[in-house]
Amino acid sequence: MRFEKWQALGNDYLIVEAAELPFELTPARVRLLCAGHFGVFADGVLLLQHSEDERFVAQLRIYNPDGSEAELSGNGVREAILYLRRRGWTDQDAFSILTAAGEITPTITGPDSCRVDMGHASLTSKDFPNGPGDGRGKLRAGSHLWRFQHVSIGNPQCAIHVEDPAMLARLDLPAIGPAIESHESFPNRTNVSWYTELDSGSPTRIRARIFERGVGETLSSGTGATGAAVAHALRTGTGAGGPITVVLDGGELQVEVGKGLRVHLTGWARPVFEGRLSGEFVDELTEIDEGAA
């Protein structure tokens, strides 16, 4: 079974073509594939298959390392887009793919970069069912009351503004993240980002840290960066179609927040290696679910 491992700002995925799979990609198999020491080790799996709808170059499914399926990943989708181009699924600079979040339209901007039309962000969604129209809320997790901005960008985002970079650096995300991710306000769990302005003289540059649903604290997240950028634009009036630079642990992404919260995400993604799973490991993956059944 052939696969490639790609990374974008330290957010790494295994990319698999459906035609290569000798079994169904179940949650238990995803968990073992992504496991450190016992598997390949990754932040998730990207499954690509040809779409029956000729409007789309491919259909993309995205799996978190805990086996759950994500609607969208900004980093993962860029990895899939650049993989499709390199592997000859298309020779076009602009094309569309289908995800669980709907149609995604990228434009290739360089050998390892692309600008992705993420569609319109929304401040209301089924993932924050009791939230107000402006998406603002507050919740208590542990001993702290957090004020947040809900943003839906194909998946749920909970963006929390903090006072300054020093405060952001002190946050213990593994300790505080799980209670917010699984808070009763979010029936489908949520991704969480904490963000702050880096320089008062440059309001289009922010720093963010991400606690990703089904993953935990991560070096970067494209949709997490988007959620933080949208929240920042709403809070400050920054943006108006111009790029907001989001500085993450793994690097920088550019987010454009335009009219009607139309969002474009620009960044890079690169292959790490190509490999094949051994026959023994494929057998182990197959037997996991057969034994459970």
N, C-alpha and C positions, 0 to 999 in steps of 0.2 A: 504494500500500500504506500503510494508516493505522497509526500506532503512537502510543504515549504514552511519555514518559520520566518516571519516578518516582524519588524518592530517599528513603532512610531513614537518618538520621544520616550523610549523605554517601555512602552505599552506593547507587549509582544503576543502574537497570535499564531496558532498553527492554521495554515490554509490547506483545505482539502477539497478536491473536486468530487462531487457525488458519484461520478462514474468509477472512481478509484475505490470506493468504500465496499468492503465485502460484507458489511453488516449495517443495521440501522444505528444511527448515532443517538444513543440513549443517554440520559443524564449520568448513569453509572460509568459508561464508557468515556464520556467527556471528562468526568472527574479523574479517571485514571490516566487518560491522555495528558491532561494538564498537570498531573502530580509531579512534584519534585522527587528526585531519586528513583521513583518507581515508573515514571512516565517520561514524556519529552520535556515537560515543564513549560507552562505558558499561562498567560492571563486569560486565555479563552481559545475557542475554535471558530474559524470562519468556514462555512460550508457553501460552496458554489455549485450551482447547477444551471443548465440551459433553461431558459424560460419558454413556455409555450406561447407567450405573447411576444411577437416579433418586435414590439416597441422597446423591449429590454434586452440588453446584451446578456444579462445573467440574473438569476435570483440568488440573493444572499441571505443566509440564516446565521445568526450570531449567538454563540453559547458562552456563558460565563464559566469560570473554573469550578463553581459549585454545581454545575450541571443544568442550571436554569437557562432559559432562552431570553436574550435581550432584544428589544425592538430595534435598537440602533446603537452604534458606537462610532463616534467621529473619527477616532484613530483607526479602528478596525475597518471602517468603510473605505478610508484612504488606502489602507494596505490592500484590500480586495480590488479596488479600482486600478491601482498600479500593477498588481499581479495580472489582472485581466489583460491589460495592455501588453505587458511583457510576454505573456504566454500566448498572444495572438488571438484572443477572443474577439478583439476589435482592433482596427487601425485608425479609429477616429479620435480626435482630441476631445470631442464632446459627445457624450452618450448617456444613457439612462440604465440604472439597475433597479431591481425591485427588492425591497426589504419588508420586514414586518411592520415598519413604520410608514410604508408607502414608497413612492417613487423618489429616487435620489439621482440628481443630475450633476455630474462632475465635469470639469474642464481640466485637461492635463496642461500644466504650466511649465513642466521641466522633466528631466529624466527621473527624478524622485519626488516630485511635488505635484499637487493638484489643488484646485479651488472647487469646493463642493457647495452646491446650492442645497441647503438643509431644509428649505421650505419656510413656512411661517411658524415662529414660536407662538405658543398660546399660554395665557396666564390661568386658564381654567382647564380641567381635564377630569376624566374618571379616576385618575390616580390621586386627586385631592378633592373628593366628592363634596365635601362640606365647606370648601374654600370660597371666599368672596370673589367677585368679578375681577378685582385687581391682583389676585393671587397672593396677597400679603397675609401672613399669619404669624402666630407665635406658639411655641410649645415648650414644655418643660422636660428636660432630659437630665437625670441626675439632680444636681442642686442648682442647675442653671436654667434661666429662662432665655430661650433663643428666639429672636425675631428673624423671619425668613421671607424670601420671595419664591413662590412656586413658579416654575417655568416648565412647560412641556415642549420638548423638541424631539418628538418621536418617542422619547422616554421621559420619566419624571425627574425633575431636578429641584432640589431644595438649596437655594443659594443664600448664604448667611454673610452679611457684611461685618467685619471686625475693624477695630479702631486704627491699627497700624501694623506694619510688618513684624515688629517685635512681638506683639500679641499673637499674630498669626503663627509665628515660629514656635511659640510656647504651647500651642494647642496639642493635646495628646489625642490624636484622631482615633487610634485603635481603642481607646478607652471610651470616648464620647460618641464615636460614629455609629456603633450598632444600635443604640437606643433611638437615635434619630432615624436611621434607615428603616427601622421596623416600628416606628411610632404609629399609634392607632389612626392618626390623621391620614396615613398613606396605606391604604389597604393592599396595594401591590408592592409595598416597600418603595424606597426612593434613593436616588443618588444624592449625595450631599457635597456641596462645595463651600469653603470658607474663602473669602476674598477681601482684599484691601487695596487702596491706591498706593502705588509705589512712590509717586512724586506729585505733589500738589500742583507743580508747574506743568505736568504732563498728564492730564486726566484720561488720556487714551491708553494708559499703560497700568495694568493691575497685576497683582500677584495672587495666585490661588493655590489652595491645597484641596485634594479630592479624596472623598471616601465613596468608593463605587459600589453600587448594589451588587451583591453576590461575589465581590472581589475583596473589599476592604480598602485601606489606604493604597493609593496607586501613584506611580510617578507622573502620570498624566491621564487625561480623559478629554477627548474632543467634545463630547456632548456636555461634560462637566464644565469645561472652559466656556462653552457656548452659554450654558445656564448662568454662569458668573458674569459673563459679558453683558447678557441681556439685563440681568438684575442691576448691574452697574450703570448701564445706559438709562434704565428707567429711573434709577435713584438720582442721577446727576444731570440727565439731559445730554449726556455724551453720546456720540455716535453719528446719527443722521446719515448713515451709509458709509462713514469713514471707518477705517480699521481700528479696533481695540486690540492691543497686544496683551495676551494673557501669558504671564510667566509662570510656568509650572516646574515641578522638581525635575522633569525630564527635558525641558526646553521651552520654546515659545511657539504659540499659535496665534494666527491673526483671525479675528472674528469681526465681520461687518454686520451691523444691526441697522437695517434699513426701514423704510416706510412699512407700517403694518407689521413690524417685527419680522420682516423677511431677513433670513440669516444666511450668510456665506462663511464657510470655514476654510482657511488656507493653511496648509502645512505639508510636511514631508513624511515619507514612509520608505523603508528600505528592506530588502531581503537579507536574512542572516545566513540561512543555509537551506539546502534541499536534502531530503533523506527518504529512506524507506523503512517502515516498521518491519521488524523481523517476523518470521512466521510464528515463532514462539509467543511473541507479544500479541500478535493478531489473535492467536488461539486463546490467550489469557483474556483479551478484551471480549471475545465471543463468549467465553465460558462464564464470565461474571454474571451476565443477565440470564443465561440459560440456567445456571445454578440457582439464581434467585427465584426463577419461575418454578 
